[in-house]
């Protein structure tokens, strides 16, 4: 356990933050004493390899500090996040692993941002879980069953994501049941249903409301384990925690972030 106020590295971190933020050194020293800033600066200076936080901070505060201190990867417009949902007794008593995004960062992503979230989550799923991502962009409409600007956003995001990442299986717009149940997909979709409908394992929600509500309902009603939110798009491995996270949730997130970190070596 490190007490930032007594750390020998505090002065070095304060100087780094002062240069980074154009803040006077005396003020930077006070800021660097705060555990969240101290941890982010330790990661930036490569004194640690990953960072997990948020149990006593809001997601907004955690992400803002990470953006300012760690920074985003090249060509990443917005950071995003995903949850790994471990759902018991999903079908025939079998466990199911689903990936939900984005449940903690972007309140109302544009079509372009939603497409980037879909691609980033597909990449994270493949690297972390070693499975073929089948990405469904969710809506209250399935293949034109409803007309609304919110539906149009998802349709456009699907087109953009498919064009930018042809290597991944991506489809939309799909309702949740059409994404997860093959029998429903066959009833709702005329003709070829493709490789995703009824078989999706990555669910991209249209906005933060839908994603955040869905992961919490899944966690409570299905007694699922929710590991995350794992942040993506940053230069270093990061994870925010829900302030309602259990010990098991935190251990799971530590294991996931450690796996991501090991994969970068």
C-alpha positions in Angstrom: 0.0 0.0 0.0 1.4 3.4 -1.1 0.6 6.6 0.7 1.1 9.2 -2.1 1.8 12.0 0.4 4.9 10.1 1.6 6.1 8.7 -1.8 9.6 9.4 -2.9 8.2 9.7 -6.5 5.8 12.5 -5.6 8.0 15.3 -6.7 8.8 13.6 -10.1 5.1 13.0 -10.7 4.3 16.6 -9.8 6.8 17.9 -12.4 5.3 15.6 -15.0 1.8 16.9 -14.3 3.0 20.5 -14.3 4.5 20.1 -17.8 1.5 18.2 -19.0 -1.2 20.5 -17.7 0.7 23.8 -17.6 -0.1 24.0 -13.9 2.3 25.7 -11.4 4.5 23.2 -9.7 3.2 24.0 -6.2 -0.4 23.3 -7.4 0.7 20.2 -9.2 2.3 18.8 -6.1 -1.1 19.1 -4.3 -2.8 17.4 -7.2 -0.3 14.6 -7.4 -0.9 13.7 -3.8 -4.5 12.6 -4.6 -4.6 8.8 -5.1 -6.4 9.0 -8.5 -3.9 11.5 -10.0 -0.9 9.7 -8.3 -2.0 6.4 -9.9 -2.5 7.8 -13.3 0.9 9.5 -13.2 2.5 6.3 -12.1 1.0 4.6 -15.1 2.1 7.4 -17.4 5.7 7.2 -16.1 5.7 3.4 -16.6 6.1 2.7 -12.9 3.1 0.4 -13.1 1.6 -1.4 -16.1 -2.1 -0.9 -15.6 -4.7 0.9 -13.5 -8.0 0.0 -11.9 -10.1 2.5 -10.0 -13.5 4.1 -9.6 -14.8 2.3 -6.5 -14.8 5.7 -4.7 -14.8 7.9 -7.7 -17.5 8.6 -10.3 -16.9 7.2 -13.8 -16.8 10.8 -15.1 -14.0 11.8 -12.7 -12.0 8.6 -13.4 -12.2 8.9 -17.1 -11.5 12.6 -17.2 -8.3 12.1 -15.2 -7.2 9.2 -17.4 -7.9 11.2 -20.6 -5.8 14.1 -19.3 -2.9 12.1 -17.9 -2.8 8.9 -19.9 -4.3 10.1 -23.2 -6.0 8.2 -26.1 -4.5 6.0 -28.7 -3.8 7.5 -32.1 -6.9 7.7 -34.4 -9.3 7.2 -31.5 -11.9 9.9 -31.4 -13.6 8.8 -28.2 -12.8 6.2 -25.5 -15.4 3.6 -24.6 -16.0 0.7 -22.3 -17.3 -2.8 -22.2 -18.6 -5.3 -19.6 -18.0 -9.0 -19.7 -21.3 -10.5 -18.6 -21.1 -14.1 -17.1 -24.7 -15.3 -17.2 -25.6 -18.6 -15.5 -28.4 -20.8 -16.8 -28.8 -18.9 -20.0 -29.9 -21.7 -22.2 -30.5 -25.3 -21.1 -28.8 -24.6 -17.9 -25.6 -23.5 -19.6 -23.5 -20.5 -18.8 -23.3 -17.7 -21.4 -20.6 -15.1 -21.9 -21.8 -11.8 -23.5 -20.0 -8.5 -24.0 -21.9 -5.3 -23.5 -20.8 -1.9 -24.7 -20.8 1.0 -24.0 -22.2 1.1 -20.5 -20.1 3.9 -18.8 -18.6 6.5 -21.1 -20.6 7.9 -24.0 -24.1 9.2 -23.2 -25.4 9.5 -26.8 -22.8 8.5 -29.4 -23.2 9.6 -33.0 -23.3 7.0 -35.8 -19.6 7.4 -36.3 -18.8 7.0 -32.6 -21.1 4.0 -32.3 -19.3 2.4 -35.2 -16.0 2.9 -33.5 -17.3 1.5 -30.3 -18.5 -1.6 -32.1 -15.1 -2.1 -33.8 -13.1 -1.5 -30.6 -15.3 -3.9 -28.7 -15.0 -6.6 -31.4 -11.2 -6.2 -31.2 -11.2 -6.3 -27.4 -13.4 -9.4 -27.4 -11.2 -11.3 -29.9 -8.0 -10.4 -28.1 -9.2 -11.0 -24.6 -11.6 -13.9 -24.9 -10.1 -15.6 -28.0 -13.5 -16.0 -29.6 -15.0 -14.9 -32.9 -17.0 -11.7 -32.1 -20.5 -11.6 -33.5 -21.4 -8.0 -33.1 -25.1 -6.9 -32.9 -25.9 -3.2 -33.0 -29.1 -3.1 -31.0 -32.3 -1.0 -31.5 -36.0 -1.2 -30.8 -36.3 -2.1 -34.5 -35.2 -5.2 -36.5 -34.3 -4.7 -40.1 -36.7 -1.8 -40.8 -39.6 -2.9 -38.5 -39.7 0.7 -37.2 -38.8 4.1 -38.5 -37.3 6.7 -36.2 -34.2 8.9 -36.1 -32.7 6.7 -33.3 -33.1 3.7 -35.6 -31.5 5.5 -38.5 -28.5 6.2 -36.3 -28.0 2.5 -35.6 -28.5 1.6 -39.3 -25.8 4.2 -40.3 -23.5 3.0 -37.6 -23.8 -0.5 -38.9 -22.9 0.6 -42.4 -19.8 2.5 -41.2 -18.6 -0.3 -39.0 -18.9 -2.9 -41.7 -17.0 -0.7 -44.1 -14.2 0.1 -41.7 -13.8 -3.4 -40.3 -14.7 -6.0 -43.0 -12.9 -8.7 -41.0 -15.5 -8.7 -38.3 -19.1 -10.1 -38.3 -21.2 -7.0 -37.6 -25.0 -6.6 -38.1 -27.8 -4.2 -37.2 -30.2 -2.9 -36.5 -31.5 -5.8 -34.3 -33.8 -6.0 -31.3 -32.3 -7.9 -28.4 -34.4 -11.0 -28.9 -33.5 -11.2 -32.6 -29.8 -10.8 -31.7 -29.8 -13.6 -29.1 -32.4 -16.1 -30.1 -32.2 -17.9 -33.4 -35.8 -18.8 -33.6 -36.8 -15.2 -33.2 -34.3 -14.0 -35.7 -35.7 -16.4 -38.3 -39.2 -15.2 -37.7 -38.4 -11.5 -37.8 -35.9 -11.3 -40.6 -36.9 -12.1 -44.2 -34.4 -14.2 -46.2 -30.8 -14.9 -45.1 -30.4 -13.9 -41.4 -26.6 -13.7 -41.7 -23.9 -14.8 -39.2 -24.9 -12.5 -36.3 -28.7 -12.5 -35.8 -29.7 -15.1 -33.2 -26.0 -15.9 -32.4 -24.6 -12.5 -31.2 -22.1 -12.5 -28.4 -21.2 -8.8 -28.5 -24.1 -6.4 -27.9 -23.6 -2.7 -28.8 -26.3 -0.5 -27.3 -27.4 2.7 -28.9 -26.7 4.9 -25.9 -25.5 5.0 -22.3 -29.1 4.8 -20.9 -29.8 1.5 -22.7 -26.4 -0.1 -21.9 -26.1 0.9 -18.3 -29.7 -0.1 -17.5 -29.3 -3.4 -19.3 -26.1 -4.5 -17.6 -27.5 -3.7 -14.2 -30.7 -5.5 -14.9 -28.8 -8.5 -16.2 -26.6 -8.5 -13.1 -29.6 -8.4 -10.7 -32.3 -10.4 -12.4 -30.2 -13.1 -14.0 -27.7 -13.1 -11.1 -24.9 -12.5 -13.6 -21.4 -11.6 -12.8 -20.5 -8.2 -14.5 -16.8 -7.6 -15.0 -16.0 -4.1 -15.9 -16.3 -1.5 -17.2 -13.0 -2.2 -19.0 -11.9 1.0 -20.8 -10.7 0.9 -24.3 -9.1 3.5 -26.6 -6.5 4.6 -24.0 -2.8 4.3 -24.4 -2.5 2.1 -21.4 -4.7 -0.7 -19.9 -7.4 0.8 -17.6 -10.5 -0.2 -15.9 -13.2 1.8 -14.1 -15.2 0.1 -11.4 -18.8 0.5 -10.6 -19.2 1.9 -7.1 -21.5 -1.0 -6.4 -18.8 -3.6 -7.4 -18.5 -6.6 -5.1 -15.2 -8.2 -4.1 -15.8 -10.9 -6.8 -16.4 -8.2 -9.4 -13.1 -6.5 -8.5 -11.1 -9.7 -8.6 -12.6 -10.5 -12.0 -11.6 -7.0 -13.3 -8.1 -7.4 -12.0 -7.8 -10.7 -13.8 -9.1 -9.2 -17.0 -6.8 -6.2 -16.9 -3.8 -8.4 -16.1 -4.6 -10.5 -19.1 -4.8 -7.5 -21.3 -1.5 -6.2 -19.9 0.2 -9.5 -20.5 -1.0 -9.5 -24.1 0.8 -6.2 -24.7 4.2 -7.5 -23.8 
